Every structure is written in structure tokens, then in C-alpha cells.
Amino acid sequence: MNKRFLCMSAGLSLLAGTALAAECPPITVADAMGVGAGKYPQQYERAEFEQLAGCTLTFQENPAIAEMNGRIAGNPDLPPLAERLPEEPLVMAPYDEIGRYGGVLDVLSNATEAGTSDFLSVRHVNLVRISDDLQTIVPNVAKDWAWNDDFTELTFFLRKGHKWSDGAPFTAEDVKFWYDDLALDENVSPKPRDYVLVAGERMQVEVIDPQTVKFILPAPKPGLLAHFATSYAQGFQPKHFLGQFHPKHNSDADKYAQSLGFENGYAAIAAYFGNSDWTDTPTPMLAHPDKVDALPKATVPTLESHIYTRDTTDGRHLVANPYFHVVDTAGNQLPYINEQDEVYINENEVRILKLVNAEVDYKSQSVRLPSAPILLDGQEKGDYTIDLRPTIAMPTFSFNVTSEDLEKRKVFGDLRFRQAMSVAMNREEINEVAFFGLGEPKQYTGFSPEPEFIPGEWKQHYAQYDPDLANRLLDEVGLADTDGDGMRELPNGEKLVLDIRFATQGVSGKVVELVAQHWTDVGVQTTFKEVTPDEYRSAQSSNQLDVGAWQKGLPLLMILGLNESFVAPFGDYFNHRTGMLWGEYLETDGAKGVQPPDWAYQMIDDINAFQATPVGTPESTEIGLRLVENLTGNMLMIGTVLAPNPIYRRNALKNFTDFKTWSYEFYRTYPYRGYQWFLDDES
């Protein structure tokens, strides 16, 4: 056994002069070496592991860490590893073996802020994490947590000695700063995200001591913990750095920011943090390249496993965080992989070619089942593996019920029209042609997978293929072919043409092509065009789409912490939304936009009540059913086929386990601990 894994027995008495060297077992998930399980699966707190293994961990660092630290702009020289790790580091058992340091993880994204969640999830951390069983919540940045009896107080216990990537202390003040001064400051975040509120009301964040922080909720919300376990939105930001630009914390914030070339302190915060919690906003290296040399740091400090050293329009590069808080069971500071390199490729054909040529180490986002045959054919030659994994979200279509075109708004807002367009879809054909018969034709219910309380009939509500019914309903709506060309006109006689714009990040082009043909077959002329994810999202946000086309679905675990799928516009910027003017009306208390129907208001009340009610109780079931009845019954989102999608990895990427799902919803790789991956091109 490698002697660098030596540790001293915790039970030895140094005073008695009987200290003997004892090896600390480098256990893995595959081989526990007789060491018992800890409180949480696949990981331990340091004291817990030492007690169970009968040893005292000694720690080792990456031999290249000082050189990498030298590339992190604004970082000081490194102190010894013992001063960089928390006193209570998280001890992680790798899946298969203790890894080896080195290498560059090569990945693809679509564009600067498009299709990047796949890559971000590899290095991501949050207060807690969902384990790879997709059910158990485990510690990460936080050492532990505790609820009070009625789920109105959630207390997190942080790690003593934990540090940001620049060596500054990470404390409870960084949690409070994120909540009070970023998430709820309208100068930073113009509109609070739904998960920072409880039933529409703010929480209070109380700092108990540097390692203890309490969220005090205005109403019960047990799903708040699940939000932190699965979301990209981190519950902390570096007060020591961003706070110097915030007028609440620095009376000279504007003056200091102006000395660096920014308009004011908030402009500096926007350059480093953005105006939301999406942590892949461009760094000053991209957004303000002319200022970088004068700035104190090129990017905001992080707690993640890697940190940016380059940010361009072509891609980004990162190196290992020298202060990362996780070690393996042999005492090696993670991550094993030295660097990460992200290249932007938005064209699907080019993306697939790079995968076939094994130019990428891992990829799942934007890789769809229709591309599986060519990827599977290239596995042996490219020395990579393709796994088809179940998907949480399915391709879903919606009609713009608040369209700027008032004639289209009348039609799209008619339930009979939406019912007609649903039964006009031949889901069996979609399944066979686009998904090789591997999927399940079904309707969208708002929950995926559906909990037991949802009756089977809702999963097939208006999901049958019935063009005769579609034609009758369209006739009832007043859509007639008045000029005899085989295509229907609007009730006022104007031409009706549906324009579908889609991005392959959100939905397969083959699915869109088939649906467009199905709708044209019942006399509703439909065109389609592929656009970039940014173009799609811009059109959606500005209320310019006729038809929304993006994947949609959310598990019960996340619905308990995230209500946006049931509140107009029924999603955030990165997801499928519709009824944008309904959302504007709600956001402005009726000052702008279009008033939603009564059933939309009922869903707001119901999702807030559902999140505050214990799952499995009769009351919870009653509320959940009403949510489905209103969402699915009104055909706001129209489902198609739930099918698996491919996950790609080069065989040289080790400690890689089978994913239970291909999903953004469980935050891609986050349950599978990407920081214990390592590269072995010599095996």
C-alpha cells in the first residue's frame, strides 16, 4: 500500500510513548475495507471517519497546486495545506479508486451563458447536495443542518476554518450577505427569485456565530433544503470581496468602484456577480477586458472545485481551487483533475463530430436521443461510452396565450384550440421516428415522475392521436379554410401561420419537424426554424414566440422548494415559459401586463399551500390533484414523449458512475461528485 496514505491511530497514547504508525484505509465506495458507513452515504466528516477507521488523517496536496494558484489573478502566495483546508474537511470516498492528480477535463458548451450547466455542475457546490440515489440530502459546504418542529427555522452548521479560493474566511456572514444584499437588493436582482421567498414573503437570515446561520421562514417550507441540494443557485457569496462594492457595507463603494473604471459600486457587482444567481455570467475577463489589469481580481472568489483563469468568446479555462474543502479517504485534497477547459460549440453537427472524435471527456446537455446511433457506432474506435439514461423532462409545447397579436391571442387562449393541437400530435409516430420506440407517449402533468396521487388518466389527458377530433375542435374555434388552399385562417380572415423557433438545447429538431407536420395536416400551417438558445430565450422573454418549444418537467422533491412551474409565466429565463404578460401583471400588481384567469390565481394559492403541507397527507393529495387539474386540464403545456437521452464519457475518465437520470432538474453531474473524477489515458 502506498505509504503516502499513512495516518496515525486515533487511539494511541503519545504520553505513554507507544505511538505506532498505522495506515489509514483508503476506502472507496467499491471497497469499504471493513470501515463502517457514516451518517451520510459515501462521505464522512473528518472526526467521524477517523473514529470509524481508527486513524488520524494526514493530508497531501496536488504537486502542481502552487503553479496553478499563480494563474489565479489576485491570489496571494499559498500557505501550507493545513492552513488552507477547514479544520473539519469533508472526507469523500471515491467510487472505484484513489485518483491521481493531473490532466485537463475537456468539455463543450453552447455559448457564453447557453448550455453551460452541464460543465458548471462538475465543479458545483452548495450548502448541501443530493446524493446519487436522488433521494438523500447530504452535507457539502455545510457540515450539517437542523429544522425546528414545524419547518419554519432551518439552521446550517458551517465548517470551521473553511476559506474562499483567495484564502479569505468563509462564514455565516457570507450567507446573510447573499440573501439580504444580493438576492433581495433590487439594484442587484430586480425581481426576487421564487425560492428566496416563502409564500411570496421574504425570510430572515440570522447569524448565530461564524459557523452557524439560521433561515427564519414566514411559513413552513420543508422543500427549502431540497432547493439548496439541487440548485445551481448558491446560498452564499463572498462578502469580503463583493461587499467592498456595496454601499451598505462600504460608504466609499462608489468611489472605489469608479477608481477601477466602473460607473458605481453596483456596476462593479454586476461585472463580477451579474444580476441573478446564475453563476456562469461572464467574468470581467470577458465583459470588461480593458479593465482586468487594474482590477483586484479577475473573477469573484469561489468555493467550487475549480476557478476561472481565462474567459473569452471562444470558451473558458479553469484551474483547481487551492482551498477546496474536500479530501479523499487517503487525505488527498480534491479535485484530482488539475484544469478544466470549456469550448463553445453551438452547431449540433459539429458538437456530435467532436464527440465521435473523442475530443471531449464528458457531455450530456444538448446531446439528444436522435444522435445516439452515430455516437454508439463510434464507441469502440473513439474509446468512449454512451449510456442511455431516463429523462426527467420531456419535449413540451405551449401556445402564447398573451401573444402581442390580438387575433392569435384569442385563438391561443381558447382551450378548445389547445386541446385540438394536442390530439393532432401523433405521439406514437414521434416515439418511433425520433426516439426509436424507447419513449413513453404522455401528457405533461407538472410532476415528473408523477407521484402516486396523480391518476393515470391525467397522464393521457388529450394525448390520444385523433385528427378528426382536432378538426372538429378547430372548426368550433372558428378557424376555417376560407380561401380553399387547405390551410385555416384566423376568425377575422387573416392568414394563420404558426412560427416555431427552437434550440436543440431545449428540444430535438426531429420532434419539432414531426409536430409541425402534424399540425399542418389538420390545416394549421406551421413553420419551424432552429435558433441559438440565446435567441430563443430572448424571443421568449420579449413575448415574441407563437409557440414555446423546450423540455419541461420537475420532480416532487424540487416542486416542494420551487413554485415557479405553477406561477405565471411558469418558468424562469432558462426554462419553458408562457403567458409572459400574465407574469408581468402579477409582478407589477396589475400595473402592466394582462390579468391571468381565475385558475391561474388558484394555482398560486395551491402551490404555496402544497409546499407547506406534509407530503402524503390527505390535504397534500387534495391540493396536488387540484394543481394537476388546473395545469393539465387547461393544457397550458402540451407534452409529447418522455424518452431517454445519451450520456457521453471518454473511457479515460475514471471514478465515473452510472447516472440514474439525464437531467438538468437533479443538476446533471452534481449528485455524482465530479471532483473525484480523474483522468487515466495510460490505462
Secondary structure, 3 states (H helix, E strand, C coil): CCHHHEEECCCCCCCCCCCCEEECCCCCCCCCCCCCCCCECCEEEHHHHHHHHCCECCCECCCCHHHHHCCCCCCCCCCCHHHHCCCCCEEECCCCCCCCCCCEEEEEECECCECCHHHHHHHCCCCEEECCCCCCEEECCEEEEEECCCCCEEEEEECCCCECCCCCECCHHHHHHHHHHHHCCCCCCCCCCHHHEECCEECEEEEEECCEEEEECCCCCCCHHHHHHHCCCCCCCCHHHHHHHCCCCCCCHHHHHHHCCCCCHHHHHHHHHCCCCCCCCCCHHHHCCCCHHHCCCCCCCCCCCEEEEEECCCEEEEEECCCCCEEECCCEECCCCCEEEEEECCCHHHHHHHHHCCCCCEECCCCCHHHHHHHHHCHHHHCEEEEEECECCEEEEEECCCCCCHHHHHHHCCHHHHHHHHHCCCHHHHHHHHHCCCCEECCCCCCCCCCCCCCHHHHCCCCCCCHHHHHHHHHHHCCECCCCCCCCECCCCCECEEEEEECCCCCCHHHHHHHHHHHHHCCCEEEEEECCHHHHHHHHHCCCCCEEEEEECCCHHHHCCCCHHHCCCCCCCCCCCCCHHHHHHHHCCCCCCCCCCHHHHHHHHHHHHHHCCCCCCHHHHHHHHHHHHHHHHCCCCEECEECCEEEEEECCEECCCCCCCECCCCCCCHHHCHHHCEECCCC
